[in-house]
Amino acid sequence: MPDESDKNPEDEFRDMLRQFLAGNAGIDPSQLAGAAGLPGDPASVNAMISQLRNALQGAGDGKINWQAATDQAVSLATNDAVPASTAQRAALDQAFSVAALWLDDVTGISELTNVPRLLTRAEWARATMPVWSQLAEPVATSISDALTGVLRDQAPEEFQGMVENAGALLKSIGGALFAMQLGQVVGQLSTEAVSGGDIGIPLLDDNQAAILPQNATAFGEGLDIPDDQVHLYLAVREIAHARLFRHARWLRLHLISSITEFARGIRIDTDRLESLAEGFDPSNPEELRQAMVDGSLIPPKTDAQLGTLARLETTLALVEGWVDVVTARATSRLPKADAIAEMVRRRRATGGPAESAFSTLVGLELRPRRLREAAAMWQQITDAVGDEGRDALWAHPDVLPTGDDIDDPAALIARLEARARGEVPEPDDFDTALEDLLRGEEGPSKDDAPPAV
């Protein structure tokens, strides 16, 4: 029999975790689930143990297994799922067709190349997880690194070598817990989102427009508005959102890059984590659970993050405001369009429980705070220079309205009106960039750049 003293410290740590997962460590796994902010029901606990076992078996590189998030999200999405009837699917397909025709009357932005889809909650969760995991990965990595460092610092002297040599394993386990938390959030979001663009950011690839029939029906309940009007309004809004991102091809990357730039700046409050570790009582994990779900482990935003956040909120408001204005014009013949629009605005302004959970998990709200102001600006621009002049502002980020334009659009509108009349005002940076775009100029190439000094 091999000498136990010759066992590798990482193997010792792995064996200790196996004993815990087998229920032989004196700690109820449901308590760990609660501490991690996960549900304590038997199914969720079993899923957590399964993912931790997978982490044990495949650990070594410290990478996060995002499949755990997908599995958790899909599992939650299938609870209480109701398939769309043949009649519902036919009605929504018809709504998409009419919506496309109505939008053609109010915007010159080109049609979609993909046929709009009807998604179940599980299909939505599975299709959107790649974007969610991309947004959350910087925070997950930061949490795993912080957790590993705190455990290393707080471990008794006799366990120091064990923890030191099990860094990748600890990261994998911490990552698995975070992935399951993300899956919990996305699974809940799948019960709230009515369409692919409902969250504001483009979650589906290839500018895909989509509606979740079960959630769209639930959205209309209690509004005292015929389902066909609700579905048609939602279809117009969804196609408008997808068309915008197809037209402004730079926009999706710009938004997602801004979010990941923000997330990369997040550093976990290790002092808070250390104090929790010192006083952690396995039989009463409420304090740790609360810290995991209320965002208190994420310290206040840095100045750089605040700047990124301001730019991100402005872009989200511009997107949502444009969609609001175009949708309002396209649905002007719907008797109850205004009532549906107000319901959508209130819903977007407040968000749901799952979006609140995402904001605490990643430290970022996806709420366009200046939605009404941005919509008012787009309406004034439409009134002044028409649909084509309005939509030309999405051609390039350099000509997109700014936060200052949302505050006071008069100067921007004056320039656009002067240009529409054929007047040539004294050019500024905006005018130069717009003129270059209208002429199809890309600006100087790298070959034309002056040599480095």
C-alpha atoms as one frame of an Amber mdcrd trajectory, in Angstrom:
protein
   0.000   0.000   0.000   1.462   3.410  -0.941   2.502   5.711   1.865  -0.214
   8.346   2.510   2.530  10.899   3.169   3.655  10.574  -0.449   0.290  11.761
  -1.784   0.348  14.962  -3.819  -1.237  17.933  -1.953  -3.610  18.548  -4.853
  -4.707  14.911  -4.716  -5.307  15.286  -0.974  -7.459  18.326  -1.596  -9.310
  16.542  -4.381  -9.988  13.578  -2.088 -11.270  15.902   0.617 -13.714  17.482
  -1.844 -14.825  14.066  -3.046 -15.602  13.157   0.553 -17.683  16.325   0.845
 -19.569  15.641  -2.380 -20.223  12.099  -1.211 -21.878  13.507   1.922 -19.137
  12.327   4.292 -17.817  15.701   5.417 -20.493  16.728   7.895 -21.712  19.654
   5.749 -25.069  19.591   4.032 -24.525  20.395   0.305 -27.743  22.414   0.349
 -25.965  24.842   2.695 -23.231  25.370   0.127 -25.902  25.918  -2.522 -27.506
  28.557  -0.309 -24.161  30.231   0.347 -23.557  30.402  -3.404 -26.932  32.051
  -4.000 -28.428  28.941  -5.605 -31.774  27.356  -4.746 -31.688  24.682  -2.055
 -34.272  22.379  -3.613 -33.117  18.780  -4.243 -32.956  19.128  -8.028 -30.756
  22.250  -7.845 -28.512  20.726  -5.183 -28.058  17.578  -7.269 -27.219  19.706
 -10.300 -24.654  21.659  -8.271 -23.017  18.451  -6.979 -22.913  17.070 -10.519
 -21.187  20.195 -11.831 -18.689  20.218  -8.962 -17.876  16.583  -9.636 -17.317
  17.453 -13.282 -15.011  20.250 -12.143 -13.073  17.757 -10.033 -12.729  15.337
 -12.905 -11.773  17.903 -15.502  -9.922  20.466 -13.388  -6.376  21.409 -14.181
  -6.618  24.401 -16.476  -8.867  26.498 -14.224 -11.232  27.310 -17.105 -14.925
  27.911 -16.531 -17.306  25.312 -17.899 -20.082  27.461 -19.325 -22.015  24.361
 -20.291 -23.015  24.238 -16.626 -24.711  27.621 -17.063 -26.504  26.460 -20.184
 -27.698  23.259 -18.510 -28.984  25.195 -15.499 -30.725  27.803 -17.651 -32.385
  25.251 -19.916 -33.518  23.219 -16.910 -35.228  26.268 -15.399 -36.627  27.370
 -18.745 -38.439  24.086 -19.228 -40.304  24.425 -15.915 -43.904  25.437 -16.585
 -43.129  25.694 -20.304 -46.165  25.608 -22.568 -45.679  24.912 -26.294 -47.311
  27.315 -28.725 -50.396  26.005 -30.452 -50.622  25.788 -34.216 -53.027  28.735
 -34.212 -50.662  30.861 -32.089 -47.718  30.122 -34.358 -49.715  30.961 -37.468
 -50.930  34.230 -35.918 -47.390  35.301 -34.915 -45.966  34.381 -38.325 -48.652
  36.566 -39.875 -47.802  39.365 -37.423 -44.159  39.245 -38.538 -45.195  39.536
 -42.195 -47.449  42.549 -41.572 -44.823  44.149 -39.300 -42.204  44.025 -42.055
 -44.555  45.765 -44.480 -45.466  48.478 -41.980 -41.809  49.154 -41.218 -41.044
  49.578 -44.921 -43.303  52.659 -44.834 -41.371  54.432 -42.062 -37.706  53.519
 -42.523 -35.431  52.869 -45.458 -33.274  50.513 -43.398 -33.044  47.264 -45.312
 -35.024  44.146 -44.556 -33.663  41.182 -42.634 -32.027  38.322 -44.476 -33.190
  35.742 -41.899 -36.801  34.705 -41.404 -38.032  35.705 -37.911 -38.299  32.791
 -35.497 -40.621  31.649 -32.738 -38.581  30.362 -29.790 -39.438  28.351 -26.731
 -37.979  29.520 -23.437 -35.388  26.740 -23.533 -34.379  27.625 -27.100 -33.981
  31.274 -26.097 -31.830  30.329 -23.093 -29.616  28.087 -25.208 -29.293  30.584
 -28.072 -28.456  33.589 -25.883 -26.045  31.919 -23.447 -22.920  32.581 -25.591
 -23.457  36.343 -25.209 -24.334  36.121 -21.498 -21.212  34.081 -20.769 -19.073
  36.507 -22.788 -20.391  39.409 -20.715 -19.987  37.583 -17.407 -16.622  35.885
 -17.930 -14.425  38.790 -16.722 -16.362  38.932 -13.443 -16.336  35.140 -13.056
 -12.563  35.104 -13.509 -12.132  37.916 -10.983 -14.291  36.105  -8.412 -12.449
  32.803  -8.916  -9.061  34.494  -8.559 -10.182  36.364  -5.435 -11.674  33.251
  -3.877  -8.490  31.291  -4.499  -6.370  34.055  -2.979  -8.559  34.369   0.117
  -8.612  30.611   0.709  -4.849  30.515   0.345  -4.412  33.350   2.824  -6.985
  32.083   5.316  -6.143  28.369   5.278  -4.453  26.909   8.377  -0.712  26.448
   8.041  -0.988  22.692   7.593  -3.272  23.234   4.566  -1.225  25.984   2.902
   0.648  23.622   0.605  -2.560  21.841  -0.285  -4.353  25.041  -1.302  -1.280
  26.454  -3.061  -1.030  23.388  -5.290  -4.748  23.254  -5.997  -5.147  26.731
  -7.480  -6.489  25.582 -10.853  -8.841  23.155  -9.131 -10.208  25.903  -6.871
 -10.698  28.185  -9.865 -12.626  25.476 -11.676 -14.869  24.902  -8.670 -15.448
  28.637  -8.126 -16.126  29.008 -11.842 -18.630  26.156 -11.756 -20.556  27.835
  -8.925 -20.545  31.178 -10.772 -21.662  29.490 -14.008 -24.586  27.927 -12.194
 -25.523  31.326 -10.774 -25.487  32.768 -14.288 -27.597  29.847 -15.474 -30.074
  30.623 -12.709 -30.339  34.233 -13.918 -30.652  33.380 -17.619 -33.176  30.655
 -16.862 -35.335  33.178 -15.022 -34.859  35.731 -17.799 -36.209  33.166 -20.261
 -39.544  33.380 -18.445 -39.618  37.186 -18.737 -38.176  38.092 -22.163 -40.759
  38.399 -24.929 -38.325  38.686 -27.841 -34.709  38.530 -28.942 -34.136  42.270
 -28.517 -36.227  42.671 -25.386 -33.199  43.138 -23.100 -31.848  45.941 -25.300
 -28.640  44.284 -26.445 -28.553  41.919 -29.450 -28.438  38.479 -27.837 -29.037
  36.410 -30.990 -26.535  35.920 -33.791 -26.945  37.112 -37.371 -29.428  39.869
 -36.486 -32.090  37.256 -35.861 -35.556  38.501 -34.937 -37.490  36.230 -32.588
 -40.506  36.157 -30.285 -41.233  33.796 -27.391 -44.950  32.965 -27.867 -45.580
  31.892 -24.260 -44.084  35.088 -22.834 -45.700  37.327 -25.449 -49.087  35.933
 -24.488 -48.336  36.453 -20.793 -47.264  40.043 -21.537 -50.687  40.821 -22.969
 -52.624  39.364 -20.064 -54.388  42.025 -18.021 -54.013  44.745 -20.669 -57.571
  44.365 -21.955 -56.161  44.568 -25.491 -56.764  41.940 -28.208 -53.881  39.486
 -28.570 -53.480  40.221 -32.268 -52.735  43.890 -31.559 -50.225  43.024 -28.808
 -48.458  40.469 -30.990 -48.332  42.804 -33.978 -46.872  45.618 -31.878 -44.221
  43.294 -30.417 -43.399  41.960 -33.891 -42.887  45.496 -35.260 -40.648  46.393
 -32.354 -38.587  43.218 -32.635 -38.029  43.522 -36.389 -37.138  47.218 -36.018
 -34.531  46.308 -33.399 -33.034  43.541 -35.565 -33.031  45.725 -38.693 -31.174
  48.492 -36.887 -28.357  46.149 -35.852 -28.161  44.714 -39.357 -27.947  48.224
 -40.826 -25.426  49.587 -38.278 -23.039  46.633 -38.452 -20.610  48.263 -36.037
 -23.247  48.650 -33.318 -23.391  45.117 -31.901 -19.632  44.895 -31.435 -19.597
  48.401 -29.965 -22.194  47.536 -27.325 -20.747  44.175 -26.329 -17.208  45.570
 -26.261 -18.351  48.393 -23.969 -19.954  45.905 -21.583 -16.919  43.606 -21.482
 -14.626  46.640 -21.043 -16.726  47.615 -18.035 -16.691  44.061 -16.646 -12.919
  43.695 -17.033 -12.496  46.641 -14.691 -14.330  44.879 -11.854 -12.168  43.780
  -8.944 -13.668  41.800  -6.092 -13.571  43.318  -2.604 -11.120  40.838  -1.048
 -11.321  42.499   2.377 -15.060  41.812   2.416 -14.468  38.273   1.168 -11.806
  37.663   3.833 -14.074  38.864   6.617 -16.776  36.520   5.384 -14.326  33.624
   5.204 -13.080  34.256   8.747 -16.560  34.194  10.236 -18.157  31.633   7.918
 -20.417  29.192   9.750 -21.328  26.236   7.471 -24.527  25.685   9.441 -25.623
  29.295   8.846 -24.478  30.434   5.379 -26.919  33.339   5.095 -24.295  36.110
   5.309 -22.185  34.595   2.547 -25.275  33.864   0.452 -26.442  37.454   0.813
 -23.043  38.795  -0.239 -23.077  36.585  -3.321 -26.496  37.773  -4.486 -26.604
  41.434  -3.428 -23.426  42.559  -5.195 -21.636  43.689  -2.039 -18.486  41.804
  -3.082 -18.173  44.205  -6.037 -16.682  47.528  -4.837 -17.825  50.972  -6.094
 -17.210  51.714  -9.762 -13.943  53.338 -10.798 -13.819  56.588 -12.762 -12.953
  54.627 -15.911 -15.927  52.331 -15.363 -18.238  55.289 -14.777 -17.109  56.783
 -18.090 -17.698  53.491 -19.898 -21.076  53.142 -18.209 -22.155  56.635 -19.273
 -21.270  55.907 -22.911 -23.016  52.544 -22.739 -26.193  54.036 -21.259 -26.232
  56.701 -23.966 -25.926  54.106 -26.732 -28.639  51.909 -25.198 -30.927  54.940
 -24.901 -30.273  55.891 -28.533 -31.102  52.363 -29.695 -34.263  52.079 -27.629
 -35.372  55.630 -28.444 -34.990  55.024 -32.194 -36.910  51.738 -31.930 -39.661
  53.515 -29.972 -40.078  56.254 -32.582 -40.018  53.925 -35.588 -42.389  51.478
 -33.907 -44.816  54.265 -32.980 -44.983  55.464 -36.579 -45.316  51.948 -37.997
 -48.120  51.006 -35.588 -50.072  54.261 -35.825 -53.005  52.337 -37.334 -53.269
  50.046 -34.287 -56.096  51.337 -32.033 -54.322  50.411 -28.779 -50.734  51.101
 -29.851 -50.196  53.910 -27.340 -51.293  51.758 -24.401 -48.998  48.910 -25.455
 -46.122  51.350 -25.972 -46.505  52.766 -22.489 -46.493  49.264 -21.021 -43.284
  48.463 -22.916 -41.617  51.685 -21.727 -42.511  51.048 -18.101 -41.262  47.492
 -18.361 -37.983  48.608 -19.936 -37.524  51.339 -17.329 -37.951  49.063 -14.329
 -36.776  45.683 -15.558 -37.669  42.398 -13.923 -36.265  40.321 -11.066 -33.887
  38.437 -13.326 -32.354  41.614 -14.764 -31.843  42.841 -11.213 -30.091  39.571
 -10.459 -27.819  40.041 -13.487 -26.947  43.560 -12.352 -25.833  42.297  -8.936
 -23.995  39.329 -10.447 -22.023  41.402 -12.974 -22.355  44.853 -11.399 -24.059
  46.311 -14.465 -27.621  47.453 -15.148 -28.904  47.245 -18.700 -31.495  49.986
 -18.182 -31.555  52.880 -20.681 -32.024  55.660 -18.126 -32.582  58.347 -20.749
 -34.993  56.445 -22.948 -37.757  59.046 -23.083 -35.320  61.899 -23.760 -33.641
  59.936 -26.551 -37.001  59.070 -28.116 -38.005  62.759 -28.011 -34.758  63.677
 -29.779 -35.287  61.071 -32.536 -38.838  62.336 -33.047 -37.619  65.922 -33.435
 -34.987  64.767 -35.921 -37.628  62.840 -37.882 -39.897  65.880 -37.981 -37.023
  68.068 -39.170 -35.242  65.966 -41.806 -37.396  62.878 -42.377 -36.750  59.168
 -42.110 -33.704  59.087 -44.383 -31.908  61.925 -42.605 -32.647  60.351 -39.239
 -31.428  56.892 -40.211 -28.242  58.252 -41.813 -26.999  59.029 -38.293 -26.464
  55.277 -37.708 -23.954  55.028 -40.543 -20.925  55.358 -38.272 -20.241  55.921
 -34.542 -18.615  59.255 -35.375 -21.929  60.722 -36.574 -24.188  59.145 -33.945
 -25.818  61.690 -31.599 -24.149  62.142 -28.231 -25.410  62.557 -24.706 -25.211
  66.327 -25.195 -27.434  66.010 -28.279 -30.016  64.122 -26.207 -29.944  66.945
 -23.652 -30.252  69.677 -26.277 -30.840  68.462 -29.844 -31.347  71.963 -31.265
 -27.783  72.411 -32.600 -27.723  68.956 -34.205 -31.113  69.518 -35.830 -30.047
  72.943 -37.091 -27.036  71.414 -38.831 -29.122  68.616 -40.339 -31.774  71.084
 -41.555 -29.140  73.336 -43.094 -27.608  70.396 -44.906 -31.053  69.297 -46.129
 -31.582  72.812 -47.575 -28.275  72.577 -49.388 -26.556  75.112 -47.159 -22.920
  74.536 -46.292 -22.224  75.644 -42.706 -18.734  76.040 -41.302 -17.686  72.376
 -40.972 -16.877  70.883 -37.618 -15.713  67.347 -36.783 -19.271  66.024 -37.038
 -19.872  67.597 -40.437 -16.546  66.363 -41.796 -17.213  62.808 -40.677 -20.761
  62.866 -42.074 -19.590  64.301 -45.387 -16.931  61.606 -45.729 -19.505  58.903
 -45.045 -22.011  60.311 -47.543 -19.271  60.395 -50.197 -18.312  56.820 -49.308
 -14.841  57.765 -48.149 -13.171  55.560 -45.576 -10.545  58.069 -44.611  -6.765
  57.614 -45.063  -5.537  54.057 -45.246  -2.595  52.755 -43.267  -0.468  53.049
 -46.395  -1.271  56.780 -46.547  -0.368  57.403 -42.927   2.726  59.503 -42.295
   5.789  57.585 -41.204   6.338  57.192 -37.485   8.814  59.624 -36.037
